[in-house]
Amino acid sequence: MIEFADAAMSLVGALAWQRPAELMLPCRVEMLDATGLRSIDAEQWDGLASDALEDNPWLSRQMVLAGLDAFGAEAGLRALALYRHGSDQLIGLLPFRVRGAGAMGVGEVALNIYQVAGTPLVAREHAQLAMMGLFGVMAQAPGLPRHWMFPHVAAESAFIEMARAKARRLGLELGMAATYRRPVLTRTGIDFAGHVAGVIGRKRAKDIERNLRRLAKEGEVRFERVSEPALVAQRVEDFLAIEAAGWKGKRGTALLSCPADADFARRAFGGRGDGQGLASVDSLLLDGNPIAVSVNIAAGATLFTPKCAFDERYRKFGPGMALEYKVIEAFFAGDGYERMDAATTVDGHVVGGLWGETRTVGTLVVGPAGMTTRALVAGIDAVARGKRAIKRVLGRG
């Protein structure tokens, strides 16, 4: 562990950093390796994730540790943990890795392909302290890169507004690269009937309801949401089986196609050892058996929907769309969340036509004001455009 004090940075452990003359910070910052990250007080980490400035379940304790345990991803992992001075209250957390070395190194939030939000955890109540401490370390701490990348960050948010203010004070510049539109669902003062009329459209709604009536001739149809960990674990297994039986299984991209991926899903979406968990699972049941499943991850006031699948034997009934229709109905009935986030990473997801709203998401780049930072933004944009072009050529985008 390396600890940054308010007037200097002391060296602790095996990492040898050059001692700076002075590094003034408004909070205590510790740099941890993977072992240190695992040792963070569980209650503190869970509390930070549940009341962060920007809801982000992907940096929650359950999700991060699931990735470490399933993928063995501890090599090169570090984390900045921020605490209030004079206390052990955790007010910020940033797991990261460094790409490259020396002056060309870039710090990047440590995410795997299933973690789709890179906003650091910052305590809402102490956001000013935590953000100044975080950006102060990024701007000044010896041994750390001067340029940083945060994938899948909302372009307009309380975090971004505060980041702009702190960056200016420290001579840093922000840029957004590789942007895309992610579907979100909010109530915006209307009820479900109003949402159907204004967004889904009555004709499309009638088609979905007609399919539900047709499906009801095959057996009892019911919408189910479970949150009790044992039931969640069972529905996660149902989801894995349905996904593997479909087109993803045939392509070898289903979670069950790779043991490590399946292990991650069970750890990240299932219950924890303390009997709790982040996930709930929505299902469309036919005679008690799921034929469409949506795995949800909650953080703060937001319900994220990262995984869904339907039984392709019932494709003619549109079970996936029918389940989504029921999920929207439950949301407007008051399911305890203020918004839903589709957790997508590309433009044009089908759920956008049902939800009706989007937010711009992309890679936040932070670095010293000037051409080098702008060039990094341009380079990330160019890579993203190239990937989209390849997908179009291959007929996948």
N, C-alpha and C positions, 0 to 999 in steps of 0.2 A: 504494500500500500504506500502510495506517495501522497502526502498531505500538503495542500497549499494553505499557508496561514495568511492572516490579513496583511502582514508586512513582509513576509518572505515565504519561500517554498522550501520546506525541509525534505531531505532525502531519507526515505525509509524503504528497506527491502533491497532487492538485487538490481533494480533498474538504476543506472547511473546517469543522472541528468546534471547538467551544468547549473550551479546555484546562481540565480539571478540576484542582482543587487537589491531589487525591491519588486514586489508584485502585490499591489493593493487590491483587495477584494472585499466585498461587503458580506460575504458568508464564507464558511469553511468548505473547502473543496478537497475531496480525496480522490486520487486516481487508483482504481482497483484493477486487478487482473480477474480472471474467471473465478478463481477461488474466493476472492474478496467479494465479487458480485453475488455469489451464492450465499455469502454470509450476511448480507444485508438483512436487517430485522424484517421478518415476513409481514408483520402487522403494519410497519411503516411503509413498506413497498406497496402493499395492497391499498393502504389509505391514500398514498400519493396517486396511484393509478385511478382510484375511484373519484378523485376530486381534482383532476388536473385542469390546467388552463384550457387545454385542447384535449378532448376525449381521444384516447389512444390505447386500446386494449393490446395492441401488438407489442408494446413495451412493458406490459404487466408482468408480474412475477411468474404466473403460470405459463404465459406464452414464451417468455425468454428462456426459462428453465426447460420447457418442453423442447425448444430448439437445441439447447446445449446437450440435453440427455439423448435426444433422438439422432442428432446429426454429428455428435462429437465435435462441436464447433468451438472448442475453447481456445485453440491455438490462435494467438494474435489478438484475442479479444481483450479490450480494456473498457473501463467505464469511469465516467466522471460522476461522483455522488456529491451532492451539495447539501449542506446542513446549516441550520441557523447557528450563528455564533453563540457559544455558551450553552448549547443544548445538543441533544442527539436527534433532533427533529429533521427528518429527511424532507427537503423541499425541492429537490431536482435530481434527475437521473438521465444520463446519456451513455448507453453502451455504444462502443464504436470500434472500428478497425482503421488502420492506416494503409492506404494504397500508395505504393512507391516509397521513396526514401529521400531524406534530406529536403532540400528546398522544393523538390518536385512532389513531395508527399502530399496526399490529400486525405483528410479525415472523413470518414463516412459512417453514418449510423449503421450499427450492426443489425442487419435484417436478413432473413432468408426469403425464399420466393413466396412463402405463404404469409409473410408479414407485410402488410400493404399500407402502413402509415409510419413515417419516420420522424414525426414531431417529438422532440424530447419531452419527457415528463417534467412539468413545472407546476408546483403547487399553486392553486388559484389564489389562496390567501396571502402567499408570500412571493408572488410572481415577480415583483419589481426586484427584490433581493436576488432571487434565483437567476433571473435573466441577466442581471448585471454581472453576477458571478460567472455564469456560463460563458457569456460573450467576452468577459475579461480574460478568462483562461484561454479561449480560442484565439484571442487577439495577441496575447502577451506571453503565455507560458513557454519557457524554453523546452525544447524536446518535442513539442507538439506541432503539427502542421499549421500553416497560416491559412490554408484553404480547406473548406468543409462542404460536404454534400449531404443533403437531407432528402432522400427520395420520398415521394408520395405525401407531400405537404400541401394543405389547402392554401391557395394563393391569397385568399382574403379570410382572415381569422384574427382573433385576439392575440394569438401567438405572433403572427406576422406583424401586426401593428406595433407590438411591444419590441419585437426584434429590430424593426426599422429604427426606432428611437434609440435603442442601445447601440446599434451598429454605428449610427452617425456619431455618437459621443466617442467611440473608440476608433474612428477612422476606417471602419469596415464598410463594405458595399454588399448589398443583397441582389441576387438575380434569380429569376425563375426560368427553368429550362425544361424541355420535354413535357410540356403541359398537355393535359387531356381533360375531358369532362366526365365527372363521376356522378351518377344519379343519386339524388337524395330525396327524402320524403319528409315533408313537414305539414302541419295542419293548416297553417296560414288562415285561420279563422273560419274554415268551412268544415262541414261534416262529410261523412262517407258519400252520401247522396250527391252533395255538391261536387266532390272530387270525381265521382263517376261521370257526372254531367259535363264538368269542365275539362277533365284531363283524359280519363279512359275513353269516354264517349259511350253513349247509350247503346249504339249498335254493337260495339265490341263487348260491352258488358252483357248484352243479351246473348251473344254467341257463347260467352263463358258460362253463363247460367244455364243455357241450353245443354252444353256439354255436361254440366254437373247433373242435370236431370237425366240425361242419357246414361251417365255413369251409375246413377242411383238404381237403374234397372238391373245392373250387374250385382248389386249388393248394397249394404248400408254404407253411406258416405258420411264422413265426419272430419272436421278440422280439429287438430290437436296441437297444443303447445305444452311441452314438458320442460321443467327446470330443475326437478329433483335429480341430484347427480347420478343415481343408479339408473333412472329412466333415460336421462340424457345419454349415458354410456351405451345403453341398448339402442337408442335411436341413431347414435353415431355409427354403430355397427351396421344398422339397417342402411344408413346412407352409403357407407363404404361398399356394401354388397350391391346396392342398386347402381352406383356409379361404375363399379367394375364390370357389371353385366351389360353396360351400354357402350356407346361409341368410344368413350375414353378408355375403357378396358381393352377394346379391340386395337386401339392405337398404342396401348402401353403407357398411357399418361394418367390413368386412374391412380388414386392414392395407394390402393392395394397392389399396384404393379411394382412398387418399390417398398420393401419392408421398412426402411427408415422413414419414408413419407407416411406410411400407415401408422408407425409408432408415434410420429409427431402429431398426427391428427388425434389419436386417442389421448395423448397427454395434453394437447392444447385445447381440445374441445370437450373432453370428458371431465369428470369430477376430479378434485384434488384429494390428497391424503387426509386433509382436515374435513372432508365431507362437503366442501363447497366447490364452486366452479364458476366460470365466466359465462358458460354457454347455456342457451335454451335451444330447443329444436322444435320447429314447426313441421307438421306432417299432414298430408291428406291421406286419410285411412279409408280403405275399402274392406268392409267386414273385419275391421280391427287391424289390418295389415297395411303398412305404409306403401303407397305407390308414388308419392312425391315427398321429398324431404328437403328442408332448408335449415342449415345450421347457422345459428345466430351467436354473436359474441357481443356482450354488453360492456359499456364503459361509460360511467357517468349517466348523462341523459340520452345517450345515443345507442341504438341497436344496429350493429353491423351485420351484414348478411354475406359472408365470404364464400359459402359453399351451398350448392343445391344440385339436386339430381331427381330424375323421375324414371319410373319403370317403363321402358320403351315398349313393353307389351301392351300398354294402354295409351300409346301415342295418339290414337284417333280421338281420344276424349280430352286431349290437351291438359293432362294432369298438372304439369308444371305451371302453366298459366292459371289454372284454377286455384292451385295452392297460393300463388302470389296474390290473386284476387282476395282470397280469404285472409291472408296476412295483412293486406291493406285495410280490409274491413275491421280486423282486430285492432290495428293501430288507431283508427279513427274512433273506435269504441272506447279508447282510453286504456292502452296496455302498459302505461307507466313510463313511456319514453317520449321525449320531445321531438326526436327526429330519427330517421333511419338512413343508413349509409350503405350503398351497394357494395363497397369494398372492391370495386373493379379497378383495373389498371390500364384500360384502353377505352377509347371512344366507342360509342354506338352499342352499348349493352342493351339487350331487349327490354330489360326492366325499366329503362328510361321512358318508354312509351306509356307505362302504367303509372309511374311516379310523377313525371311531369316537370321536375326540377333537376338542376345539375349544379355542381360547384367545380371550379377550375382547380385542378390538382397537378402538381409537377415536382420537379427536383429543385429544392431551394439550395442555392449556392451562396456561401458566405466567404468573403476574403478581403484583403486590403483593397481599398478603393483604387481603381486603375485598370489598365488594359489587361493585366494578367487574369484578373477575376472575370472580366468580360469575355476574354478568350476561352476560359473554361466553360462559361455558360454557352457560348457559341459551339464549342466542341461537343458538349452533351446534347445540344439540339441537333447537331448534324448526325450523331450516332443514332438518335431516336428516329429521325427522318429516314435514315438508311434502313433501319429495322422495319419500319412501316412499309417502305417500298418493297422490301424482300417478301413480306407477308402478302402484299397485293399480288406480286408476281406468282407466288405459290398458291394464291387463291384462298388465303387464310385470314384476310383482313378486308 
